[in-house]
């Protein structure tokens, strides 16, 4: 693992995406999401998502909306 990785698996270096529910849409293509690790700020610039949607997040970027 490189120096910037802090966990057992580095989400930046691996092909891992995590599910997160959007709790607030912010300015500049950002959103607050709930994850297992707690709230995080991620980019939603690549997806058409809104509050309540579940997105897949990889390396701080929402890459897909999970159909409900």
PDB file of N, CA, C and O in Angstrom:
ATOM      1  N   UNK A   1       0.841  -1.185   0.000  1.00  0.00           N
ATOM      2  CA  UNK A   1       0.000   0.000   0.000  1.00  0.00           C
ATOM      3  C   UNK A   1       0.882   1.244   0.000  1.00  0.00           C
ATOM      4  O   UNK A   1       1.970   1.249   0.576  1.00  0.00           O
ATOM      5  N   UNK A   2       0.404   2.283  -0.646  1.00  0.00           N
ATOM      6  CA  UNK A   2       1.181   3.517  -0.659  1.00  0.00           C
ATOM      7  C   UNK A   2       0.956   4.305   0.626  1.00  0.00           C
ATOM      8  O   UNK A   2       0.090   3.961   1.431  1.00  0.00           O
ATOM      9  N   UNK A   3       1.741   5.365   0.812  1.00  0.00           N
ATOM     10  CA  UNK A   3       1.694   6.148   2.044  1.00  0.00           C
ATOM     11  C   UNK A   3       0.345   6.823   2.286  1.00  0.00           C
ATOM     12  O   UNK A   3      -0.007   7.066   3.440  1.00  0.00           O
ATOM     13  N   UNK A   4      -0.427   7.135   1.231  1.00  0.00           N
ATOM     14  CA  UNK A   4      -1.693   7.846   1.421  1.00  0.00           C
ATOM     15  C   UNK A   4      -2.826   6.922   1.851  1.00  0.00           C
ATOM     16  O   UNK A   4      -3.888   7.409   2.241  1.00  0.00           O
ATOM     17  N   UNK A   5      -2.638   5.619   1.795  1.00  0.00           N
ATOM     18  CA  UNK A   5      -3.679   4.674   2.200  1.00  0.00           C
ATOM     19  C   UNK A   5      -3.681   4.533   3.719  1.00  0.00           C
ATOM     20  O   UNK A   5      -2.630   4.365   4.337  1.00  0.00           O
ATOM     21  N   UNK A   6      -4.871   4.604   4.314  1.00  0.00           N
ATOM     22  CA  UNK A   6      -4.948   4.524   5.773  1.00  0.00           C
ATOM     23  C   UNK A   6      -5.662   3.279   6.261  1.00  0.00           C
ATOM     24  O   UNK A   6      -5.564   2.945   7.441  1.00  0.00           O
ATOM     25  N   UNK A   7      -6.371   2.588   5.399  1.00  0.00           N
ATOM     26  CA  UNK A   7      -7.114   1.400   5.816  1.00  0.00           C
ATOM     27  C   UNK A   7      -6.512   0.140   5.239  1.00  0.00           C
ATOM     28  O   UNK A   7      -5.458   0.158   4.602  1.00  0.00           O
ATOM     29  N   UNK A   8      -7.216  -0.964   5.482  1.00  0.00           N
ATOM     30  CA  UNK A   8      -6.765  -2.248   4.965  1.00  0.00           C
ATOM     31  C   UNK A   8      -6.843  -2.293   3.442  1.00  0.00           C
ATOM     32  O   UNK A   8      -6.021  -2.936   2.788  1.00  0.00           O
ATOM     33  N   UNK A   9      -7.849  -1.597   2.876  1.00  0.00           N
ATOM     34  CA  UNK A   9      -8.018  -1.520   1.432  1.00  0.00           C
ATOM     35  C   UNK A   9      -8.042  -0.053   1.040  1.00  0.00           C
ATOM     36  O   UNK A   9      -8.726   0.752   1.672  1.00  0.00           O
ATOM     37  N   UNK A  10      -7.306   0.292   0.011  1.00  0.00           N
ATOM     38  CA  UNK A  10      -7.272   1.675  -0.472  1.00  0.00           C
ATOM     39  C   UNK A  10      -8.316   1.848  -1.567  1.00  0.00           C
ATOM     40  O   UNK A  10      -8.173   1.261  -2.640  1.00  0.00           O
ATOM     41  N   UNK A  11      -9.365   2.637  -1.329  1.00  0.00           N
ATOM     42  CA  UNK A  11     -10.413   2.812  -2.335  1.00  0.00           C
ATOM     43  C   UNK A  11      -9.912   3.586  -3.542  1.00  0.00           C
ATOM     44  O   UNK A  11     -10.504   3.493  -4.617  1.00  0.00           O
ATOM     45  N   UNK A  12      -8.843   4.343  -3.394  1.00  0.00           N
ATOM     46  CA  UNK A  12      -8.285   5.063  -4.530  1.00  0.00           C
ATOM     47  C   UNK A  12      -7.568   4.103  -5.477  1.00  0.00           C
ATOM     48  O   UNK A  12      -7.638   4.264  -6.695  1.00  0.00           O
ATOM     49  N   UNK A  13      -6.888   3.121  -4.927  1.00  0.00           N
ATOM     50  CA  UNK A  13      -6.085   2.208  -5.745  1.00  0.00           C
ATOM     51  C   UNK A  13      -6.837   0.952  -6.164  1.00  0.00           C
ATOM     52  O   UNK A  13      -6.420   0.282  -7.109  1.00  0.00           O
ATOM     53  N   UNK A  14      -7.909   0.621  -5.504  1.00  0.00           N
ATOM     54  CA  UNK A  14      -8.645  -0.607  -5.826  1.00  0.00           C
ATOM     55  C   UNK A  14      -9.858  -0.292  -6.685  1.00  0.00           C
ATOM     56  O   UNK A  14     -10.143   0.871  -6.972  1.00  0.00           O
ATOM     57  N   UNK A  15     -10.562  -1.324  -7.089  1.00  0.00           N
ATOM     58  CA  UNK A  15     -11.780  -1.149  -7.866  1.00  0.00           C
ATOM     59  C   UNK A  15     -13.010  -1.237  -6.975  1.00  0.00           C
ATOM     60  O   UNK A  15     -14.006  -1.857  -7.346  1.00  0.00           O
ATOM     61  N   UNK A  16     -12.943  -0.626  -5.816  1.00  0.00           N
ATOM     62  CA  UNK A  16     -14.014  -0.698  -4.839  1.00  0.00           C
ATOM     63  C   UNK A  16     -14.881   0.558  -4.912  1.00  0.00           C
ATOM     64  O   UNK A  16     -14.378   1.681  -4.951  1.00  0.00           O
ATOM     65  N   UNK A  17     -16.190   0.342  -4.931  1.00  0.00           N
ATOM     66  CA  UNK A  17     -17.147   1.445  -4.831  1.00  0.00           C
ATOM     67  C   UNK A  17     -18.060   1.136  -3.655  1.00  0.00           C
ATOM     68  O   UNK A  17     -18.413  -0.020  -3.422  1.00  0.00           O
ATOM     69  N   UNK A  18     -18.439   2.166  -2.919  1.00  0.00           N
ATOM     70  CA  UNK A  18     -19.311   1.971  -1.759  1.00  0.00           C
ATOM     71  C   UNK A  18     -20.641   2.673  -1.998  1.00  0.00           C
ATOM     72  O   UNK A  18     -20.710   3.698  -2.677  1.00  0.00           O
ATOM     73  N   UNK A  19     -21.698   2.098  -1.424  1.00  0.00           N
ATOM     74  CA  UNK A  19     -23.033   2.700  -1.510  1.00  0.00           C
ATOM     75  C   UNK A  19     -23.142   3.810  -0.474  1.00  0.00           C
ATOM     76  O   UNK A  19     -22.669   3.670   0.654  1.00  0.00           O
ATOM     77  N   UNK A  20     -23.767   4.908  -0.867  1.00  0.00           N
ATOM     78  CA  UNK A  20     -23.967   6.029   0.052  1.00  0.00           C
ATOM     79  C   UNK A  20     -25.272   6.726  -0.315  1.00  0.00           C
ATOM     80  O   UNK A  20     -25.605   6.858  -1.492  1.00  0.00           O
ATOM     81  N   UNK A  21     -26.005   7.170   0.700  1.00  0.00           N
ATOM     82  CA  UNK A  21     -27.265   7.896   0.473  1.00  0.00           C
ATOM     83  C   UNK A  21     -27.001   9.389   0.583  1.00  0.00           C
ATOM     84  O   UNK A  21     -26.386   9.844   1.548  1.00  0.00           O
ATOM     85  N   UNK A  22     -27.461  10.150  -0.396  1.00  0.00           N
ATOM     86  CA  UNK A  22     -27.283  11.599  -0.411  1.00  0.00           C
ATOM     87  C   UNK A  22     -28.212  12.236   0.618  1.00  0.00           C
ATOM     88  O   UNK A  22     -29.420  11.998   0.610  1.00  0.00           O
ATOM     89  N   UNK A  23     -27.634  13.047   1.502  1.00  0.00           N
ATOM     90  CA  UNK A  23     -28.425  13.738   2.515  1.00  0.00           C
ATOM     91  C   UNK A  23     -28.573  15.223   2.221  1.00  0.00           C
ATOM     92  O   UNK A  23     -29.496  15.864   2.724  1.00  0.00           O
ATOM     93  N   UNK A  24     -27.676  15.777   1.415  1.00  0.00           N
ATOM     94  CA  UNK A  24     -27.759  17.194   1.038  1.00  0.00           C
ATOM     95  C   UNK A  24     -26.958  17.412  -0.232  1.00  0.00           C
ATOM     96  O   UNK A  24     -25.884  16.838  -0.408  1.00  0.00           O
ATOM     97  N   UNK A  25     -27.491  18.247  -1.116  1.00  0.00           N
ATOM     98  CA  UNK A  25     -26.764  18.639  -2.316  1.00  0.00           C
ATOM     99  C   UNK A  25     -26.182  20.021  -2.048  1.00  0.00           C
ATOM    100  O   UNK A  25     -26.899  20.942  -1.658  1.00  0.00           O
ATOM    101  N   UNK A  26     -24.883  20.157  -2.259  1.00  0.00           N
ATOM    102  CA  UNK A  26     -24.165  21.407  -1.998  1.00  0.00           C
ATOM    103  C   UNK A  26     -23.849  22.110  -3.312  1.00  0.00           C
ATOM    104  O   UNK A  26     -24.188  21.612  -4.386  1.00  0.00           O
ATOM    105  N   UNK A  27     -23.207  23.254  -3.225  1.00  0.00           N
ATOM    106  CA  UNK A  27     -22.766  23.991  -4.405  1.00  0.00           C
ATOM    107  C   UNK A  27     -21.601  23.274  -5.071  1.00  0.00           C
ATOM    108  O   UNK A  27     -20.975  22.394  -4.481  1.00  0.00           O
ATOM    109  N   UNK A  28     -21.325  23.662  -6.301  1.00  0.00           N
ATOM    110  CA  UNK A  28     -20.144  23.204  -7.040  1.00  0.00           C
ATOM    111  C   UNK A  28     -20.106  21.702  -7.290  1.00  0.00           C
ATOM    112  O   UNK A  28     -19.024  21.116  -7.324  1.00  0.00           O
ATOM    113  N   UNK A  29     -21.274  21.061  -7.467  1.00  0.00           N
ATOM    114  CA  UNK A  29     -21.305  19.648  -7.808  1.00  0.00           C
ATOM    115  C   UNK A  29     -20.939  18.710  -6.682  1.00  0.00           C
ATOM    116  O   UNK A  29     -20.509  17.584  -6.928  1.00  0.00           O
ATOM    117  N   UNK A  30     -21.102  19.158  -5.448  1.00  0.00           N
ATOM    118  CA  UNK A  30     -20.786  18.331  -4.282  1.00  0.00           C
ATOM    119  C   UNK A  30     -22.054  17.943  -3.542  1.00  0.00           C
ATOM    120  O   UNK A  30     -23.100  18.572  -3.701  1.00  0.00           O
ATOM    121  N   UNK A  31     -21.948  16.900  -2.732  1.00  0.00           N
ATOM    122  CA  UNK A  31     -23.072  16.462  -1.910  1.00  0.00           C
ATOM    123  C   UNK A  31     -22.542  15.871  -0.619  1.00  0.00           C
ATOM    124  O   UNK A  31     -21.405  15.403  -0.554  1.00  0.00           O
ATOM    125  N   UNK A  32     -23.384  15.897   0.416  1.00  0.00           N
ATOM    126  CA  UNK A  32     -23.099  15.177   1.656  1.00  0.00           C
ATOM    127  C   UNK A  32     -23.798  13.831   1.559  1.00  0.00           C
ATOM    128  O   UNK A  32     -24.953  13.746   1.143  1.00  0.00           O
ATOM    129  N   UNK A  33     -23.082  12.779   1.948  1.00  0.00           N
ATOM    130  CA  UNK A  33     -23.647  11.436   1.902  1.00  0.00           C
ATOM    131  C   UNK A  33     -23.412  10.735   3.224  1.00  0.00           C
ATOM    132  O   UNK A  33     -22.471  11.049   3.953  1.00  0.00           O
ATOM    133  N   UNK A  34     -24.289   9.770   3.527  1.00  0.00           N
ATOM    134  CA  UNK A  34     -24.103   8.896   4.685  1.00  0.00           C
ATOM    135  C   UNK A  34     -23.431   7.623   4.203  1.00  0.00           C
ATOM    136  O   UNK A  34     -23.895   6.988   3.256  1.00  0.00           O
ATOM    137  N   UNK A  35     -22.334   7.248   4.859  1.00  0.00           N
ATOM    138  CA  UNK A  35     -21.646   5.997   4.569  1.00  0.00           C
ATOM    139  C   UNK A  35     -21.526   5.211   5.865  1.00  0.00           C
ATOM    140  O   UNK A  35     -21.858   5.718   6.936  1.00  0.00           O
ATOM    141  N   UNK A  36     -21.053   3.979   5.771  1.00  0.00           N
ATOM    142  CA  UNK A  36     -20.824   3.185   6.974  1.00  0.00           C
ATOM    143  C   UNK A  36     -19.814   3.858   7.901  1.00  0.00           C
ATOM    144  O   UNK A  36     -19.865   3.673   9.117  1.00  0.00           O
ATOM    145  N   UNK A  37     -18.903   4.634   7.332  1.00  0.00           N
ATOM    146  CA  UNK A  37     -17.885   5.327   8.118  1.00  0.00           C
ATOM    147  C   UNK A  37     -18.373   6.662   8.665  1.00  0.00           C
ATOM    148  O   UNK A  37     -17.653   7.322   9.415  1.00  0.00           O
ATOM    149  N   UNK A  38     -19.593   7.071   8.297  1.00  0.00           N
ATOM    150  CA  UNK A  38     -20.132   8.349   8.733  1.00  0.00           C
ATOM    151  C   UNK A  38     -20.340   9.278   7.551  1.00  0.00           C
ATOM    152  O   UNK A  38     -20.185   8.863   6.402  1.00  0.00           O
ATOM    153  N   UNK A  39     -20.694  10.544   7.821  1.00  0.00           N
ATOM    154  CA  UNK A  39     -20.960  11.483   6.729  1.00  0.00           C
ATOM    155  C   UNK A  39     -19.675  11.853   5.982  1.00  0.00           C
ATOM    156  O   UNK A  39     -18.606  11.988   6.577  1.00  0.00           O
ATOM    157  N   UNK A  40     -19.810  12.012   4.673  1.00  0.00           N
ATOM    158  CA  UNK A  40     -18.678  12.421   3.833  1.00  0.00           C
ATOM    159  C   UNK A  40     -19.163  13.380   2.766  1.00  0.00           C
ATOM    160  O   UNK A  40     -20.340  13.383   2.406  1.00  0.00           O
ATOM    161  N   UNK A  41     -18.255  14.188   2.266  1.00  0.00           N
ATOM    162  CA  UNK A  41     -18.532  15.098   1.151  1.00  0.00           C
ATOM    163  C   UNK A  41     -17.960  14.452  -0.107  1.00  0.00           C
ATOM    164  O   UNK A  41     -16.786  14.085  -0.141  1.00  0.00           O
ATOM    165  N   UNK A  42     -18.790  14.312  -1.143  1.00  0.00           N
ATOM    166  CA  UNK A  42     -18.343  13.690  -2.391  1.00  0.00           C
ATOM    167  C   UNK A  42     -18.790  14.530  -3.573  1.00  0.00           C
ATOM    168  O   UNK A  42     -19.687  15.365  -3.453  1.00  0.00           O
ATOM    169  N   UNK A  43     -18.168  14.304  -4.698  1.00  0.00           N
ATOM    170  CA  UNK A  43     -18.573  14.958  -5.938  1.00  0.00           C
ATOM    171  C   UNK A  43     -19.726  14.171  -6.565  1.00  0.00           C
ATOM    172  O   UNK A  43     -19.699  12.941  -6.603  1.00  0.00           O
ATOM    173  N   UNK A  44     -20.729  14.887  -7.051  1.00  0.00           N
ATOM    174  CA  UNK A  44     -21.835  14.270  -7.796  1.00  0.00           C
ATOM    175  C   UNK A  44     -21.893  14.856  -9.211  1.00  0.00           C
ATOM    176  O   UNK A  44     -22.941  14.839  -9.857  1.00  0.00           O
ATOM    177  N   UNK A  45     -20.773  15.366  -9.673  1.00  0.00           N
ATOM    178  CA  UNK A  45     -20.721  16.022 -10.982  1.00  0.00           C
ATOM    179  C   UNK A  45     -20.986  15.066 -12.137  1.00  0.00           C
ATOM    180  O   UNK A  45     -21.428  15.505 -13.198  1.00  0.00           O
ATOM    181  N   UNK A  46     -20.727  13.769 -11.962  1.00  0.00           N
ATOM    182  CA  UNK A  46     -20.886  12.812 -13.050  1.00  0.00           C
ATOM    183  C   UNK A  46     -22.253  12.139 -13.091  1.00  0.00           C
ATOM    184  O   UNK A  46     -22.544  11.393 -14.027  1.00  0.00           O
ATOM    185  N   UNK A  47     -23.098  12.392 -12.088  1.00  0.00           N
ATOM    186  CA  UNK A  47     -24.391  11.717 -12.017  1.00  0.00           C
ATOM    187  C   UNK A  47     -25.519  12.730 -11.838  1.00  0.00           C
ATOM    188  O   UNK A  47     -25.293  13.852 -11.385  1.00  0.00           O
ATOM    189  N   UNK A  48     -26.723  12.324 -12.196  1.00  0.00           N
ATOM    190  CA  UNK A  48     -27.911  13.140 -11.971  1.00  0.00           C
ATOM    191  C   UNK A  48     -28.599  12.567 -10.739  1.00  0.00           C
ATOM    192  O   UNK A  48     -29.421  11.657 -10.846  1.00  0.00           O
ATOM    193  N   UNK A  49     -28.261  13.102  -9.570  1.00  0.00           N
ATOM    194  CA  UNK A  49     -28.755  12.561  -8.302  1.00  0.00           C
ATOM    195  C   UNK A  49     -29.248  13.682  -7.412  1.00  0.00           C
ATOM    196  O   UNK A  49     -28.860  14.840  -7.566  1.00  0.00           O
ATOM    197  N   UNK A  50     -30.124  13.314  -6.464  1.00  0.00           N
ATOM    198  CA  UNK A  50     -30.713  14.293  -5.555  1.00  0.00           C
ATOM    199  C   UNK A  50     -30.788  13.692  -4.155  1.00  0.00           C
ATOM    200  O   UNK A  50     -30.451  12.525  -3.952  1.00  0.00           O
ATOM    201  N   UNK A  51     -31.226  14.487  -3.208  1.00  0.00           N
ATOM    202  CA  UNK A  51     -31.359  14.047  -1.818  1.00  0.00           C
ATOM    203  C   UNK A  51     -32.219  12.781  -1.770  1.00  0.00           C
ATOM    204  O   UNK A  51     -33.284  12.714  -2.384  1.00  0.00           O
ATOM    205  N   UNK A  52     -31.738  11.782  -1.031  1.00  0.00           N
ATOM    206  CA  UNK A  52     -32.444  10.521  -0.887  1.00  0.00           C
ATOM    207  C   UNK A  52     -31.956   9.435  -1.828  1.00  0.00           C
ATOM    208  O   UNK A  52     -32.178   8.252  -1.573  1.00  0.00           O
ATOM    209  N   UNK A  53     -31.295   9.819  -2.913  1.00  0.00           N
ATOM    210  CA  UNK A  53     -30.777   8.822  -3.853  1.00  0.00           C
ATOM    211  C   UNK A  53     -29.587   8.084  -3.241  1.00  0.00           C
ATOM    212  O   UNK A  53     -28.828   8.637  -2.446  1.00  0.00           O
ATOM    213  N   UNK A  54     -29.450   6.819  -3.635  1.00  0.00           N
ATOM    214  CA  UNK A  54     -28.282   6.026  -3.262  1.00  0.00           C
ATOM    215  C   UNK A  54     -27.351   6.023  -4.463  1.00  0.00           C
ATOM    216  O   UNK A  54     -27.766   5.737  -5.586  1.00  0.00           O
ATOM    217  N   UNK A  55     -26.085   6.343  -4.212  1.00  0.00           N
ATOM    218  CA  UNK A  55     -25.085   6.388  -5.275  1.00  0.00           C
ATOM    219  C   UNK A  55     -23.931   5.455  -4.942  1.00  0.00           C
ATOM    220  O   UNK A  55     -23.698   5.132  -3.778  1.00  0.00           O
ATOM    221  N   UNK A  56     -23.213   5.025  -5.972  1.00  0.00           N
ATOM    222  CA  UNK A  56     -21.962   4.304  -5.780  1.00  0.00           C
ATOM    223  C   UNK A  56     -20.849   5.331  -5.819  1.00  0.00           C
ATOM    224  O   UNK A  56     -20.772   6.136  -6.748  1.00  0.00           O
ATOM    225  N   UNK A  57     -19.984   5.307  -4.811  1.00  0.00           N
ATOM    226  CA  UNK A  57     -18.909   6.291  -4.694  1.00  0.00           C
ATOM    227  C   UNK A  57     -17.566   5.588  -4.771  1.00  0.00           C
ATOM    228  O   UNK A  57     -17.325   4.608  -4.065  1.00  0.00           O
ATOM    229  N   UNK A  58     -16.694   6.093  -5.631  1.00  0.00           N
ATOM    230  CA  UNK A  58     -15.327   5.589  -5.766  1.00  0.00           C
ATOM    231  C   UNK A  58     -14.385   6.779  -5.722  1.00  0.00           C
ATOM    232  O   UNK A  58     -14.499   7.706  -6.524  1.00  0.00           O
ATOM    233  N   UNK A  59     -13.461   6.747  -4.786  1.00  0.00           N
ATOM    234  CA  UNK A  59     -12.436   7.793  -4.667  1.00  0.00           C
ATOM    235  C   UNK A  59     -13.053   9.192  -4.568  1.00  0.00           C
ATOM    236  O   UNK A  59     -12.545  10.137  -5.172  1.00  0.00           O
ATOM    237  N   UNK A  60     -14.145   9.325  -3.810  1.00  0.00           N
ATOM    238  CA  UNK A  60     -14.760  10.623  -3.579  1.00  0.00           C
ATOM    239  C   UNK A  60     -15.638  11.112  -4.705  1.00  0.00           C
ATOM    240  O   UNK A  60     -16.075  12.263  -4.684  1.00  0.00           O
ATOM    241  N   UNK A  61     -15.913  10.265  -5.696  1.00  0.00           N
ATOM    242  CA  UNK A  61     -16.737  10.644  -6.844  1.00  0.00           C
ATOM    243  C   UNK A  61     -17.899   9.682  -6.970  1.00  0.00           C
ATOM    244  O   UNK A  61     -17.703   8.468  -7.036  1.00  0.00           O
ATOM    245  N   UNK A  62     -19.129  10.227  -7.003  1.00  0.00           N
ATOM    246  CA  UNK A  62     -20.294   9.376  -7.282  1.00  0.00           C
ATOM    247  C   UNK A  62     -20.224   8.975  -8.746  1.00  0.00           C
ATOM    248  O   UNK A  62     -20.144   9.827  -9.630  1.00  0.00           O
ATOM    249  N   UNK A  63     -20.255   7.661  -8.997  1.00  0.00           N
ATOM    250  CA  UNK A  63     -20.087   7.187 -10.376  1.00  0.00           C
ATOM    251  C   UNK A  63     -21.363   6.580 -10.954  1.00  0.00           C
ATOM    252  O   UNK A  63     -21.439   6.323 -12.156  1.00  0.00           O
ATOM    253  N   UNK A  64     -22.366   6.349 -10.105  1.00  0.00           N
ATOM    254  CA  UNK A  64     -23.630   5.789 -10.598  1.00  0.00           C
ATOM    255  C   UNK A  64     -24.707   5.982  -9.544  1.00  0.00           C
ATOM    256  O   UNK A  64     -24.426   6.020  -8.346  1.00  0.00           O
ATOM    257  N   UNK A  65     -25.945   6.103 -10.009  1.00  0.00           N
ATOM    258  CA  UNK A  65     -27.100   6.122  -9.110  1.00  0.00           C
ATOM    259  C   UNK A  65     -27.640   4.698  -9.076  1.00  0.00           C
ATOM    260  O   UNK A  65     -27.828   4.070 -10.117  1.00  0.00           O
ATOM    261  N   UNK A  66     -27.890   4.190  -7.857  1.00  0.00           N
ATOM    262  CA  UNK A  66     -28.420   2.839  -7.698  1.00  0.00           C
ATOM    263  C   UNK A  66     -29.931   2.912  -7.872  1.00  0.00           C
ATOM    264  O   UNK A  66     -30.601   3.649  -7.149  1.00  0.00           O
ATOM    265  N   UNK A  67     -30.485   2.143  -8.840  1.00  0.00           N
ATOM    266  CA  UNK A  67     -31.929   2.173  -9.041  1.00  0.00           C
ATOM    267  C   UNK A  67     -32.663   1.689  -7.801  1.00  0.00           C
ATOM    268  O   UNK A  67     -32.209   0.770  -7.118  1.00  0.00           O
ATOM    269  N   UNK A  68     -33.804   2.315  -7.513  1.00  0.00           N
ATOM    270  CA  UNK A  68     -34.565   1.909  -6.323  1.00  0.00           C
ATOM    271  C   UNK A  68     -35.565   0.838  -6.635  1.00  0.00           C
ATOM    272  O   UNK A  68     -36.285   0.387  -5.744  1.00  0.00           O
TER     273      UNK A  68
END
